[in-house]
Amino acid sequence: MPDKFTKLEERGSRTQILVVLAIVILGAIAVYRWATSDFQPLHGRVEAIGAGTVSASGRAVATVSVRLPDGSRVDAEVVSGGPLAVGDRVRLVVGPGSASGTPYEVVAKLPATAP
């Protein structure tokens, strides 16, 4: 007479192997997409400095207007790299959505270039 628990154990180990295989495949896809993404850092020049707002957490958030190399103008929240002045070169990233409602964030102040 066959043991009924043997079938249950076999099914469980098959399920575990399939779960591990699915996780490995999803991880490989995520790594591939990350490695082949065409992320380009944005650089620009500060054109205007806003008065700032207060975020939901109660901290002050400075907002600046930045001119990008393609001529477009965007508003960005200053996350780091401050204090900034008009004419400073900055590095931007697209954030998940900031307190001021702008998707751009200033993450660094770049050194001035020689003319």
ZAMI-759441 format. One record per residue: residue in three letters; residue number from 1; x, z negated, y negated of N, C-alpha, C in turn. Coordinates in steps of 0.2 Angstrom, whole numbers, padded with zeros to 4 digits. Atoms other than C-alpha are relative to their C-alpha. Example, Ala and Ser with C-alpha at 12.3 -4.5 7.8 and 13.67 -1.06 7.14 Angstrom:
2
(ALA,1,(0004,0000,0006),(0062,-0039,0022),(0004,0000,-0006))
(SER,2,(-0004,0001,0006),(0068,-0036,0005),(-0004,-0003,-0005))
REM end
This chain:
115
(MET,1,(0004,0000,0006),(0000,0000,0000),(0004,0000,-0006))
(PRO,2,(-0004,0000,0006),(0007,0005,-0017),(-0001,-0006,-0005))
(ASP,3,(0000,0005,0005),(0011,-0008,-0030),(-0003,0002,-0006))
(LYS,4,(0004,-0003,0006),(-0002,-0006,-0045),(0004,-0002,-0006))
(PHE,5,(-0004,0001,0006),(0011,-0014,-0057),(0005,0005,-0001))
(THR,6,(-0005,-0005,0001),(0024,-0001,-0054),(-0002,0006,-0005))
(LYS,7,(0003,-0005,0004),(0013,0012,-0062),(-0001,-0002,-0008))
(LEU,8,(0000,0003,0007),(0010,0001,-0077),(0007,-0001,-0004))
(GLU,9,(-0007,0000,0002),(0029,-0002,-0079),(0002,0007,-0002))
(GLU,10,(-0002,-0006,0002),(0032,0016,-0079),(-0003,0003,-0006))
(ARG,11,(0004,-0002,0006),(0019,0020,-0092),(0003,-0003,-0006))
(GLY,12,(-0002,0004,0005),(0026,0007,-0103),(0007,0003,-0002))
(SER,13,(-0006,-0002,0001),(0044,0013,-0102),(0000,0008,-0003))
(ARG,14,(0001,-0006,0003),(0038,0031,-0105),(-0002,0000,-0007))
(THR,15,(0003,0001,0007),(0029,0026,-0121),(0006,-0002,-0004))
(GLN,16,(-0006,0002,0004),(0045,0017,-0127),(0004,0005,-0002))
(ILE,17,(-0004,-0006,0000),(0055,0032,-0124),(-0002,0005,-0006))
(LEU,18,(0003,-0005,0005),(0043,0043,-0134),(0000,-0003,-0007))
(VAL,19,(0000,0003,0006),(0042,0031,-0148),(0007,0000,-0003))
(VAL,20,(-0007,-0001,0003),(0061,0030,-0150),(0002,0007,-0002))
(LEU,21,(-0001,-0007,0002),(0062,0049,-0149),(-0003,0002,-0006))
(ALA,22,(0003,-0002,0006),(0049,0051,-0162),(0003,-0003,-0007))
(ILE,23,(-0003,0003,0006),(0058,0039,-0174),(0007,0003,-0001))
(VAL,24,(-0007,-0004,0001),(0075,0048,-0171),(-0002,0007,-0003))
(ILE,25,(0002,-0007,0003),(0066,0065,-0175),(-0002,-0001,-0007))
(LEU,26,(0002,0001,0007),(0058,0058,-0191),(0006,-0002,-0004))
(GLY,27,(-0006,0002,0004),(0075,0050,-0196),(0004,0006,-0001))
(ALA,28,(-0004,-0006,0001),(0084,0067,-0193),(-0003,0004,-0005))
(ILE,29,(0003,-0004,0006),(0071,0076,-0204),(0001,-0003,-0006))
(ALA,30,(-0001,0004,0007),(0073,0063,-0218),(0007,0001,-0002))
(VAL,31,(-0007,-0001,0002),(0092,0064,-0218),(0001,0008,-0002))
(TYR,32,(-0001,-0007,0001),(0091,0083,-0217),(-0003,0002,-0007))
(ARG,33,(0003,-0001,0006),(0079,0084,-0232),(0004,-0003,-0006))
(TRP,34,(-0003,0003,0005),(0089,0072,-0242),(0007,0003,-0001))
(ALA,35,(-0007,-0003,0000),(0106,0081,-0238),(-0001,0007,-0004))
(THR,36,(0000,-0007,0002),(0099,0098,-0243),(-0004,0000,-0007))
(SER,37,(0004,-0001,0006),(0089,0093,-0259),(0005,0002,-0005))
(ASP,38,(-0004,-0003,0006),(0095,0101,-0275),(-0001,-0005,-0006))
(PHE,39,(0001,0005,0006),(0095,0085,-0286),(0006,0002,-0005))
(GLN,40,(-0004,-0001,0005),(0103,0089,-0302),(-0001,-0005,-0006))
(PRO,41,(0001,0005,0006),(0107,0075,-0315),(-0002,0004,-0006))
(LEU,42,(0002,-0003,0007),(0099,0078,-0332),(0005,-0003,-0005))
(HIS,43,(-0004,0003,0006),(0110,0076,-0347),(-0004,0002,-0006))
(GLY,44,(0003,-0002,0006),(0104,0077,-0365),(0003,-0004,-0006))
(ARG,45,(-0002,0003,0006),(0107,0071,-0383),(-0006,-0004,-0003))
(VAL,46,(0005,0004,0003),(0097,0057,-0391),(-0002,0003,-0007))
(GLU,47,(0002,-0003,0006),(0087,0064,-0405),(-0004,-0006,-0005))
(ALA,48,(0004,0005,0004),(0076,0049,-0410),(-0001,-0006,0004))
(ILE,49,(0001,0006,-0004),(0074,0031,-0405),(-0007,-0003,-0002))
(GLY,50,(0006,0003,0001),(0057,0023,-0403),(0000,-0007,-0002))
(ALA,51,(0000,0007,0002),(0051,0006,-0409),(0000,-0005,0006))
(GLY,52,(0000,0004,-0006),(0049,0000,-0391),(-0007,-0003,0002))
(THR,53,(0006,0003,-0002),(0035,-0007,-0381),(0002,-0006,0004))
(VAL,54,(-0001,0005,-0004),(0032,-0022,-0370),(-0003,0002,0007))
(SER,55,(0003,-0002,-0007),(0030,-0019,-0351),(-0004,-0006,0002))
(ALA,56,(0005,0005,-0003),(0018,-0028,-0340),(0004,-0007,0002))
(SER,57,(-0004,0006,-0002),(0032,-0040,-0335),(0002,-0004,-0006))
(GLY,58,(-0001,0003,0006),(0034,-0045,-0353),(0007,0001,-0003))
(ARG,59,(-0006,-0002,0003),(0051,-0037,-0356),(0000,0006,-0005))
(ALA,60,(0000,-0005,0005),(0055,-0026,-0371),(0003,0007,0003))
(VAL,61,(-0003,-0007,-0003),(0057,-0007,-0366),(0001,0004,-0006))
(ALA,62,(-0001,-0005,0005),(0065,0005,-0378),(-0001,0007,0002))
(THR,63,(0001,-0007,-0002),(0060,0023,-0378),(0004,0004,-0005))
(VAL,64,(-0004,-0005,0004),(0071,0037,-0385),(-0003,0007,0002))
(SER,65,(0001,-0007,-0001),(0068,0055,-0387),(0006,0004,0001))
(VAL,66,(-0007,-0003,-0002),(0081,0066,-0379),(-0001,0008,0000))
(ARG,67,(0000,-0008,0000),(0084,0085,-0381),(0005,0002,0006))
(LEU,68,(-0003,-0002,-0006),(0089,0093,-0365),(0004,0006,-0001))
(PRO,69,(-0004,-0006,0001),(0102,0107,-0363),(-0004,0007,-0001))
(ASP,70,(0004,-0006,0000),(0088,0120,-0360),(-0005,0000,-0007))
(GLY,71,(0004,0000,0006),(0080,0115,-0377),(-0006,-0004,0000))
(SER,72,(0006,0004,0000),(0066,0105,-0371),(0001,-0007,-0002))
(ARG,73,(0000,0007,0002),(0062,0088,-0378),(-0004,-0005,0004))
(VAL,74,(0004,0005,-0004),(0057,0073,-0367),(0001,-0007,-0003))
(ASP,75,(-0001,0007,0001),(0054,0055,-0370),(0002,-0004,0006))
(ALA,76,(-0003,0003,-0006),(0063,0043,-0359),(0001,-0008,-0002))
(GLU,77,(0000,0007,0000),(0063,0024,-0356),(0008,-0002,0001))
(VAL,78,(-0007,0002,-0001),(0081,0016,-0358),(0000,-0006,0005))
(VAL,79,(0000,0005,-0005),(0084,0007,-0342),(0007,-0004,0000))
(SER,80,(-0007,0002,0001),(0103,0005,-0344),(0004,0005,-0005))
(GLY,81,(-0004,-0005,0004),(0117,0012,-0355),(-0001,-0002,-0008))
(GLY,82,(0001,0002,0008),(0110,0004,-0372),(0005,-0004,-0002))
(PRO,83,(0004,-0003,0005),(0111,0001,-0386),(0002,0008,-0001))
(LEU,84,(-0001,-0007,0002),(0109,0020,-0391),(-0001,0001,-0007))
(ALA,85,(0001,-0003,0007),(0111,0029,-0407),(-0002,0007,0000))
(VAL,86,(0002,-0007,0001),(0105,0046,-0413),(0007,0004,0001))
(GLY,87,(-0006,-0004,-0001),(0117,0059,-0406),(0004,-0002,0006))
(ASP,88,(-0003,0002,-0006),(0123,0049,-0391),(-0002,0005,0006))
(ARG,89,(0002,-0004,-0006),(0124,0059,-0375),(-0001,-0005,0006))
(VAL,90,(0002,0005,-0005),(0115,0051,-0360),(-0002,0004,0006))
(ARG,91,(0002,-0003,-0006),(0111,0054,-0342),(-0007,-0003,0002))
(LEU,92,(0007,0002,-0002),(0093,0054,-0336),(-0001,0001,0007))
(VAL,93,(0003,-0001,-0007),(0084,0053,-0320),(-0008,0000,-0001))
(VAL,94,(0007,0000,0000),(0066,0056,-0316),(-0002,-0006,0004))
(GLY,95,(0001,0006,-0003),(0059,0039,-0312),(-0007,0000,0004))
(PRO,96,(0007,0000,-0004),(0043,0034,-0301),(-0006,-0001,-0005))
(GLY,97,(0006,0002,0005),(0033,0030,-0317),(0002,-0006,-0003))
(SER,98,(-0002,0006,0003),(0038,0018,-0330),(-0005,-0003,-0004))
(ALA,99,(0005,0004,0004),(0029,0005,-0341),(-0002,0004,-0006))
(SER,100,(0003,-0004,0006),(0028,0017,-0356),(-0003,0006,0002))
(GLY,101,(0003,-0006,-0003),(0021,0031,-0345),(0004,0006,0000))
(THR,102,(-0005,-0006,-0001),(0036,0043,-0346),(0003,0000,0006))
(PRO,103,(-0004,0000,-0006),(0044,0049,-0330),(0007,0000,0000))
(TYR,104,(-0007,0000,0001),(0061,0050,-0337),(0003,-0007,-0002))
(GLU,105,(-0003,0007,0002),(0073,0035,-0338),(0008,0002,-0002))
(VAL,106,(-0007,0000,0002),(0090,0034,-0347),(0004,-0005,0005))
(VAL,107,(-0004,0004,-0005),(0103,0027,-0334),(0007,-0001,-0002))
(ALA,108,(-0007,0001,0002),(0119,0029,-0343),(0001,0004,-0007))
(LYS,109,(-0002,-0003,0006),(0127,0033,-0360),(0007,0003,0002))
(LEU,110,(-0006,-0004,-0001),(0140,0047,-0358),(0005,0000,-0005))
(PRO,111,(-0005,0000,0005),(0157,0047,-0367),(-0001,0006,-0004))
(ALA,112,(0000,-0005,0004),(0157,0058,-0382),(0005,0005,0001))
(THR,113,(-0004,-0005,-0001),(0165,0075,-0380),(0004,0002,-0006))
(ALA,114,(-0004,-0003,0006),(0179,0082,-0392),(-0003,0006,-0002))
(PRO,115,(0002,-0007,0003),(0173,0096,-0403),(0004,0006,0001))
REM end
